[in-house]
Amino acid sequence: MPSPLTLLSEDESLFRDAVAAFAHDEVRPLVAEMEREGRVDPSLIAKIFELGLMGIELDEQHGGAGGSLMMVAIAVEELSKVDASAAILVDVQNTLVEYPLRTYATDAQKAQYLPSLAANMVGSYALSEAGSGSDAFALATRAERDGDDWVLNGRKLWITNGAEAGLYIVFANTNPSAGYKGITAFIVERGFPGFAVGKKEDKLGIRASSTVELRLDNCRVPGANVLGTVGHGYKIAIDTLNVGRIGIGAQMIGVAQGALGVATAYLKERRQFGKALAEFQGIQFQVAQAATEVEAARLMVYNAARLKDAGHDIAREGAMAKLFSSQVCERTTSLCVELLGGYGYTKDYPVEKFYRDAKIGTIYEGTSNMQLQTIAKAVLK
């Protein structure tokens, strides 16, 4: 008989417990400081590498654990219960950087870059630009052939992990007359001539996660660093984002569970009119509704991860999981702020941070409207 979605294997259960303990013991004490400083503590990044969370699906040959997308989702969920910024560091590394390299890179490229990504080098995914957000393929960044090299010119915006990264998957158009069929993916090292990290954004939520501009001014990239086939970058981008949405879904259900955990503990302790808030039926019903929606979102995320691990196309299921989980996370964290009343609106309690961190889920790796468009195409075709 097929296993229930939320029934984890022994390996998955042990992995979840290890990540949960790490989040509690190593991440939680640093959250407030990282929020103030607007960066993930470098010592924590080193510990995340040591735990093997930056190469979950990589095979042992390349320094990974030979895990699954489901295990990536579990890790991101558990970290997000404590800090969404630490979680997105892990998510981007596994889904947006290592996935396309595992899937489309040559053996030489894998041998050159994957061991470092598993051991000590942060990676980043650079698709978005000032004029191409939801219209992701309206790229202004250009790549021109020059001998054995490619020369890239342009700007990238909203690049997660960009400040810490040593490696970037950069998308540029090699043949603008071909439209999106001219888009090509490149493996760009931080030290390549003409490459620079620009402005770091000051954000509403996930403040410790770096979001930066990248500048490519006659950036010279070796021909050997083309990822996949010239002109097929749009396929790599779409396939990668489909996988990435599972990670965002996991982040959102983790944030929602983190907020709900704080709120329920508060409701059991806080007394009004002679009894605990948790004893009021009106509050009980709100908590029950939120818990039900979070569980439904969790099932959707787990199902999409299991489907991908089984080799299925998840464009529809991934979009649905991201859409619904981000909506549920917004509603749940908003409710949690209200349940704590005035305390919920202060930084003395973590629910205000969960509330701020929730908003990004409806925006990055495809806005909610773009998810609706993807779902509609799948349903109506």
C-alpha positions, 0 to 999 in steps of 0.5 A, a space after each residue: 500500500 502507498 505510504 501516507 503523505 505525512 508518514 516519514 520514513 525512518 531516515 526522513 524522521 531522523 533527518 527532520 529531528 536533527 534539523 529541528 534540534 539544530 534550528 532550536 539550538 543553533 539558529 534560534 539564539 541568533 535570530 534577533 541579532 541576525 534580524 538587526 544586522 540584516 545578514 545570516 551569521 557567517 558562523 551559522 552558515 558554516 554550521 549549516 554546511 557542516 550539517 550537510 544541509 547545503 547539499 541534500 540531494 547531491 550524490 556522495 561522489 560530489 560530497 552530498 547526502 544522496 537525499 531527496 526533494 522531500 528531505 529538502 522540503 523537510 529541512 526548509 520547513 523545520 528551519 522556517 519554524 524558527 527563521 525564514 532567512 536561514 531557511 531560504 539560504 538552504 532552499 535556494 542552494 538546493 533547489 535553484 542552484 544545485 538542481 539545475 547543475 545536477 540536471 543540466 551540467 556536464 560531468 566536468 562542470 559537476 566535478 568542478 562546482 558541486 563539491 564546493 557547493 556541498 562543502 563551503 560555497 553559497 550559490 545564487 540564481 540570477 534571473 530577475 531584472 528591473 524590467 523583467 519580474 513576472 515577465 521573466 523572459 523579457 531579459 535585457 541582459 545580453 551575452 555575446 560570443 568573443 572567441 572562446 568566451 562569452 561577454 555578459 552585460 546587464 543588471 540583475 535585481 532581487 537576487 537571493 543569497 547574492 551577498 554571500 554567494 561565490 557562484 551564480 546561475 545567470 540568465 542572459 539572451 544570446 540572440 535577442 531576435 529569437 526572443 525567449 529562445 535566445 536565453 542561455 544559462 551561464 555558470 558565473 563565478 564571483 571572481 570573473 572580470 566584470 562581475 560585481 555585487 551591487 546594492 543590498 535591499 532593505 526589506 520588510 521581511 526575511 531581513 537577514 537573507 541577502 537580496 542584492 543587485 548584480 552588475 555585469 559589465 563586460 563580464 567574461 565567462 568561459 565558453 565551458 561555463 554555458 549551462 545546458 545548450 545555448 538558447 535553451 536557458 528558458 527551459 532550465 529556468 522554468 524547470 528550476 522554478 517549478 522545483 523551487 516552488 516546493 521549497 517556498 511552499 515548505 518555507 511558508 508552512 514552516 513560518 505558519 507553524 512557527 507563528 501558530 506554535 507561539 500563539 497557542 502557547 500564549 493562549 494557554 497562559 494569558 488569562 482574561 475574565 478569569 480564564 485562559 484565552 484558550 478556553 474561549 470558544 471564539 478563539 478555539 474556532 479561529 485556531 482550529 480553522 488556521 490549523 486545518 488550513 496549515 495542514 492542508 497546505 502541508 499536504 499539498 507541499 508534501 505531495 508535490 515533493 513526493 511526485 517530483 521525487 517519483 519523476 513526475 512533472 509538477 508544474 501544476 502541483 508546484 504552483 498550487 502548493 506555492 499559491 495555497 501555502 503562501 495564502 495560508 501563511 499570510 492568514 495564519 500569521 496575521 491571526 497570530 498577531 491578533 491573538 496576542 493583541 498588543 504583545 503581538 504587535 511588538 518585537 518582544 514576541 516573534 509573531 510580528 516577524 513571522 507576519 513580516 516574513 510571510 509576505 514574500 511567499 506571495 511574491 518571489 519565485 513567481 507571484 500568486 497571479 503567475 501561479 494562478 496563470 500556470 494553474 489555469 493553463 493546466 486546468 483549462 488546456 
